[in-house]
Amino acid sequence: FIDPLMLEIFFYFLIHGIFLALFGCLEGLRKFRFTFFFTTLKFLIDTIIISLLLVFKKIYDLFLVMIFINSFLLILLLFFIYFKVISIHKRNLIERNNVIPYFNMSPQVSFFKQIKNEAFPIAIFTIVSVVSDNFSRLFIGLYVSETILPLYILTISIILLIARTGNGFLSGLVPKLTELKVKRLDNKSHNLIIKSCYLIAIIMILSLFIIYFFYEPFSQIIFGSNFSKTSTEIIKLVSISLVFLPLWGIFSAYFISIRKPKFNLFTSITSAITNIIIIVLVGPHFGLYAAIIGFILSRCLYFIIPIFILLKLSLCSSVNLYPGLTNPLCPFLKEPE
């Protein structure tokens, strides 16, 4: 026997995983504006729907609505990718046809070859993260009541909405920073982008404190006293991960810009395995808090692992493309003498 609610949640997050895989493909193809627009739109809709789920307490109905709405958005995104992204790619092929021999092949073949080489690895590491998060959500469904499960999902959705919005900006800014640095272009633009990256990271971290200190009175007004205590504890604990997410946005965008998505994949797999191990080992004893601990520690690894990768890449050497972003970290990255 399968709980209908858990089945609905499973199909919703299956669609959610396909969404993020397509976002990964768009990032791999350097279509950062499209990624930012659709990511923000999707997570904003999800957050609104799940909030309505809690306010009106119609769990079954609203999860079905989420499935239908996200299915429609998914179809819209697929049509957009096929007609918009491929048409842009074809136009670029025509412009470069006489310059780069690689583009002498048909537009469709070269496009899908680019997807395989650059976008597919990013889609894979995105799917790995989704599988890990969904595992924790399904685990929560086995150990807590139906009122706690939507609260946990709402918490993750709010955190991911803030993170994906900020990381969407960072994904577009960091590769542009590479272009300016390599081509030795306008130094003012270079400094402006660096300051913008810092500003986005600061805004995301400030969001942590806003959520941490103001969610309790907000939840009392919206959800009532029955939801206040539990939801506040969940929100406060999981919001800690916002400290690490903006830094991962910078590291992830950098690895994409230097065409090393394998580093993203390694970080994502390690984080996912850590999350699952913690849930399996600690879950039977601590229930909800095991999933929260696993989520926070897995996000910590999104910050720690890239630091060691950057150390191996000698990012603090003379070939550093990101002095404004990485020099504050260099004392921690240098090997001991």
PEVENUR-V846481 format. One record per residue. RES is the residue in one letter. PHI is phi in whole degrees, 0 to 359 (* if undefined). PSI is psi in whole degrees, 0 to 359 (NA if undefined). D_FIRST is the distance of its C-alpha to the first C-alpha in Angstrom with 2 decimals. Layout:
# PEVENUR-V846481
<<RES | PHI | PSI | D_FIRST> <RES | PHI | PSI | D_FIRST>>
This chain:
# PEVENUR-V846481
<<F | * | 132 | 0.00> <I | 245 | 129 | 3.82> <D | 298 | 125 | 6.62> <P | 303 | 323 | 9.14> <L | 297 | 315 | 11.91> <M | 294 | 326 | 11.03> <L | 293 | 318 | 10.67> <E | 297 | 316 | 14.01> <I | 298 | 320 | 15.52> <F | 299 | 313 | 14.76> <F | 292 | 325 | 16.56> <Y | 298 | 312 | 19.26> <F | 285 | 341 | 20.11> <L | 294 | 314 | 20.08> <I | 297 | 320 | 22.78> <H | 302 | 318 | 24.34> <G | 295 | 320 | 24.73> <I | 297 | 320 | 26.39> <F | 304 | 307 | 28.67> <L | 294 | 327 | 29.82> <A | 296 | 319 | 30.39> <L | 293 | 323 | 32.66> <F | 299 | 320 | 34.37> <G | 298 | 320 | 35.05> <C | 298 | 317 | 36.61> <L | 296 | 320 | 38.81> <E | 296 | 318 | 39.95> <G | 296 | 332 | 40.79> <L | 268 | 9 | 42.85> <R | 66 | 27 | 44.66> <K | 264 | 67 | 43.48> <F | 288 | 325 | 43.18> <R | 295 | 318 | 44.01> <F | 295 | 319 | 41.27> <T | 299 | 314 | 38.77> <F | 298 | 316 | 39.88> <F | 297 | 308 | 39.72> <F | 289 | 325 | 36.23> <T | 296 | 311 | 34.80> <T | 297 | 317 | 36.31> <L | 299 | 314 | 35.28> <K | 295 | 311 | 31.61> <F | 291 | 329 | 31.29> <L | 293 | 315 | 33.34> <I | 297 | 316 | 31.11> <D | 301 | 315 | 27.96> <T | 296 | 318 | 29.69> <I | 297 | 316 | 30.84> <I | 295 | 316 | 27.48> <I | 292 | 327 | 25.69> <S | 296 | 318 | 28.67> <L | 297 | 324 | 28.25> <L | 304 | 318 | 24.58> <L | 284 | 321 | 25.88> <V | 293 | 315 | 28.88> <F | 264 | 353 | 27.25> <K | 56 | 38 | 23.90> <K | 249 | 73 | 22.03> <I | 297 | 311 | 19.26> <Y | 295 | 313 | 17.04> <D | 298 | 315 | 20.21> <L | 287 | 329 | 21.97> <F | 293 | 325 | 19.35> <L | 295 | 319 | 19.41> <V | 298 | 318 | 23.18> <M | 299 | 320 | 23.20> <I | 297 | 314 | 21.42> <F | 293 | 316 | 23.99> <I | 295 | 315 | 26.94> <N | 290 | 330 | 26.28> <S | 295 | 318 | 25.76> <F | 297 | 315 | 29.15> <L | 297 | 324 | 30.73> <L | 295 | 315 | 29.46> <I | 298 | 319 | 31.08> <L | 299 | 318 | 34.17> <L | 294 | 320 | 34.37> <L | 297 | 316 | 34.12> <F | 297 | 320 | 36.91> <F | 298 | 314 | 38.91> <I | 299 | 316 | 38.70> <Y | 292 | 313 | 39.73> <F | 273 | 325 | 42.59> <K | 272 | 305 | 43.82> <V | 293 | 315 | 43.35> <I | 293 | 324 | 44.31> <S | 295 | 320 | 47.31> <I | 296 | 318 | 48.51> <H | 297 | 318 | 48.09> <K | 298 | 318 | 50.13> <R | 297 | 320 | 52.86> <N | 295 | 325 | 53.05> <L | 296 | 319 | 53.36> <I | 297 | 320 | 56.28> <E | 293 | 327 | 58.01> <R | 258 | 5 | 57.65> <N | 301 | 326 | 58.08> <N | 266 | 5 | 61.63> <V | 250 | 312 | 61.05> <I | 249 | 117 | 58.08> <P | 303 | 330 | 57.81> <Y | 304 | 328 | 54.04> <F | 271 | 11 | 53.66> <N | 285 | 342 | 55.61> <M | 287 | 171 | 52.44> <S | 297 | 152 | 50.65> <P | 303 | 320 | 48.89> <Q | 295 | 318 | 45.44> <V | 295 | 313 | 45.83> <S | 293 | 326 | 47.18> <F | 296 | 312 | 44.57> <F | 287 | 334 | 41.63> <K | 292 | 322 | 43.57> <Q | 294 | 322 | 43.88> <I | 299 | 315 | 40.15> <K | 296 | 319 | 39.53> <N | 278 | 326 | 42.14> <E | 244 | 320 | 41.75> <A | 271 | 324 | 38.63> <F | 300 | 314 | 36.01> <P | 301 | 324 | 36.31> <I | 291 | 322 | 35.96> <A | 296 | 322 | 32.83> <I | 295 | 312 | 31.37> <F | 292 | 333 | 32.15> <T | 292 | 317 | 30.71> <I | 297 | 321 | 27.37> <V | 301 | 317 | 27.41> <S | 297 | 319 | 27.83> <V | 296 | 316 | 25.00> <V | 300 | 317 | 22.57> <S | 297 | 313 | 23.81> <D | 295 | 320 | 23.52> <N | 292 | 327 | 20.02> <F | 299 | 317 | 18.99> <S | 293 | 324 | 20.53> <R | 294 | 315 | 18.90> <L | 294 | 325 | 15.32> <F | 298 | 317 | 16.54> <I | 302 | 321 | 17.89> <G | 297 | 337 | 14.61> <L | 277 | 337 | 13.40> <Y | 244 | 350 | 16.72> <V | 232 | 172 | 18.11> <S | 282 | 170 | 17.74> <E | 292 | 340 | 17.11> <T | 280 | 330 | 20.92> <I | 281 | 324 | 21.66> <L | 302 | 310 | 19.40> <P | 298 | 326 | 21.39> <L | 298 | 317 | 24.56> <Y | 295 | 317 | 23.96> <I | 295 | 320 | 23.20> <L | 298 | 317 | 26.32> <T | 301 | 310 | 28.35> <I | 298 | 321 | 27.56> <S | 295 | 319 | 28.27> <I | 296 | 314 | 31.61> <I | 298 | 315 | 32.60> <L | 291 | 328 | 31.77> <L | 299 | 312 | 33.59> <I | 297 | 316 | 36.69> <A | 293 | 313 | 36.44> <R | 292 | 327 | 35.92> <T | 295 | 311 | 38.70> <G | 295 | 316 | 41.09> <N | 292 | 334 | 40.16> <G | 297 | 318 | 40.63> <F | 296 | 314 | 44.23> <L | 297 | 323 | 44.68> <S | 296 | 331 | 43.39> <G | 274 | 328 | 46.16> <L | 283 | 317 | 48.86> <V | 295 | 313 | 48.71> <P | 298 | 325 | 49.23> <K | 296 | 325 | 52.03> <L | 298 | 319 | 53.51> <T | 299 | 314 | 53.62> <E | 299 | 316 | 55.41> <L | 295 | 320 | 58.00> <K | 290 | 316 | 58.65> <V | 293 | 319 | 59.03> <K | 276 | 357 | 61.23> <R | 55 | 49 | 63.17> <L | 271 | 195 | 62.85> <D | 314 | 117 | 63.48> <N | 292 | 330 | 63.22> <K | 295 | 318 | 62.63> <S | 296 | 322 | 59.49> <H | 299 | 312 | 58.38> <N | 293 | 325 | 58.87> <L | 296 | 319 | 57.24> <I | 294 | 318 | 54.01> <I | 300 | 314 | 54.01> <K | 296 | 324 | 54.51> <S | 296 | 320 | 51.74> <C | 298 | 316 | 49.29> <Y | 298 | 318 | 50.36> <L | 297 | 317 | 50.08> <I | 297 | 317 | 46.50> <A | 298 | 319 | 45.52> <I | 295 | 318 | 47.31> <I | 299 | 318 | 45.62> <M | 294 | 321 | 42.14> <I | 290 | 323 | 43.09> <L | 297 | 328 | 44.60> <S | 300 | 326 | 41.30> <L | 302 | 311 | 39.89> <F | 292 | 324 | 42.48> <I | 297 | 313 | 42.06> <I | 297 | 317 | 38.32> <Y | 296 | 318 | 38.92> <F | 263 | 339 | 41.63> <F | 245 | 359 | 40.94> <Y | 288 | 327 | 37.19> <E | 299 | 307 | 37.27> <P | 296 | 326 | 39.68> <F | 295 | 317 | 37.98> <S | 292 | 327 | 34.55> <Q | 295 | 322 | 36.23> <I | 288 | 316 | 37.72> <I | 278 | 311 | 34.68> <F | 260 | 343 | 31.69> <G | 90 | 173 | 33.45> <S | 293 | 335 | 33.73> <N | 294 | 329 | 30.04> <F | 264 | 342 | 29.22> <S | 299 | 306 | 32.51> <K | 296 | 309 | 32.34> <T | 294 | 314 | 28.94> <S | 296 | 323 | 29.39> <T | 296 | 317 | 32.92> <E | 299 | 315 | 31.98> <I | 296 | 311 | 29.38> <I | 300 | 314 | 31.79> <K | 297 | 319 | 34.73> <L | 291 | 311 | 33.09> <V | 289 | 331 | 31.54> <S | 296 | 344 | 34.68> <I | 301 | 329 | 36.63> <S | 296 | 342 | 35.33> <L | 297 | 339 | 37.54> <V | 295 | 325 | 40.51> <F | 266 | 337 | 39.49> <L | 295 | 319 | 38.06> <P | 296 | 325 | 41.45> <L | 293 | 321 | 42.95> <W | 297 | 325 | 40.12> <G | 300 | 319 | 40.84> <I | 292 | 313 | 44.43> <F | 297 | 315 | 43.65> <S | 298 | 315 | 41.05> <A | 296 | 325 | 43.46> <Y | 295 | 315 | 46.24> <F | 297 | 323 | 44.36> <I | 293 | 318 | 43.56> <S | 293 | 331 | 47.21> <I | 265 | 11 | 48.54> <R | 60 | 46 | 46.08> <K | 234 | 59 | 44.32> <P | 294 | 347 | 40.60> <K | 297 | 332 | 39.87> <F | 292 | 320 | 40.63> <N | 299 | 318 | 37.95> <L | 296 | 316 | 35.47> <F | 298 | 315 | 36.49> <T | 298 | 316 | 36.23> <S | 294 | 316 | 32.81> <I | 296 | 315 | 31.36> <T | 299 | 317 | 32.98> <S | 296 | 317 | 31.70> <A | 295 | 316 | 28.09> <I | 298 | 318 | 28.20> <T | 300 | 315 | 29.75> <N | 300 | 314 | 27.10> <I | 293 | 318 | 24.21> <I | 298 | 316 | 26.21> <I | 298 | 317 | 26.95> <I | 295 | 317 | 23.36> <V | 293 | 318 | 22.25> <L | 281 | 318 | 25.31> <V | 262 | 337 | 25.80> <G | 307 | 312 | 22.39> <P | 300 | 339 | 21.32> <H | 262 | 326 | 24.67> <F | 243 | 353 | 25.33> <G | 58 | 241 | 22.04> <L | 303 | 318 | 23.10> <Y | 291 | 337 | 26.59> <A | 295 | 318 | 25.56> <A | 294 | 322 | 24.23> <I | 294 | 316 | 27.45> <I | 298 | 316 | 29.65> <G | 298 | 320 | 28.06> <F | 296 | 314 | 28.58> <I | 294 | 313 | 32.19> <L | 295 | 323 | 33.16> <S | 295 | 325 | 31.80> <R | 288 | 329 | 33.97> <C | 299 | 321 | 36.88> <L | 294 | 332 | 36.66> <Y | 297 | 340 | 37.02> <F | 263 | 319 | 40.45> <I | 288 | 313 | 41.46> <I | 298 | 313 | 40.75> <P | 300 | 331 | 42.79> <I | 300 | 314 | 45.66> <F | 291 | 326 | 45.93> <I | 294 | 318 | 45.63> <L | 297 | 326 | 48.43> <L | 298 | 317 | 50.45> <K | 292 | 329 | 50.18> <L | 279 | 358 | 51.16> <S | 55 | 49 | 54.22> <L | 292 | 343 | 53.54> <C | 267 | 12 | 56.28> <S | 275 | 188 | 58.93> <S | 290 | 345 | 61.50> <V | 267 | 12 | 59.15> <N | 298 | 125 | 56.81> <L | 272 | 347 | 55.82> <Y | 232 | 57 | 54.37> <P | 298 | 323 | 56.96> <G | 293 | 334 | 56.26> <L | 266 | 326 | 52.58> <T | 254 | 341 | 52.73> <N | 302 | 323 | 56.08> <P | 299 | 338 | 54.79> <L | 267 | 348 | 52.34> <C | 301 | 321 | 54.98> <P | 302 | 331 | 56.22> <F | 274 | 341 | 52.74> <L | 268 | 337 | 52.39> <K | 292 | 139 | 55.76> <E | 287 | 146 | 55.89> <P | 295 | 141 | 58.04> <E | 280 | NA | 61.62>>
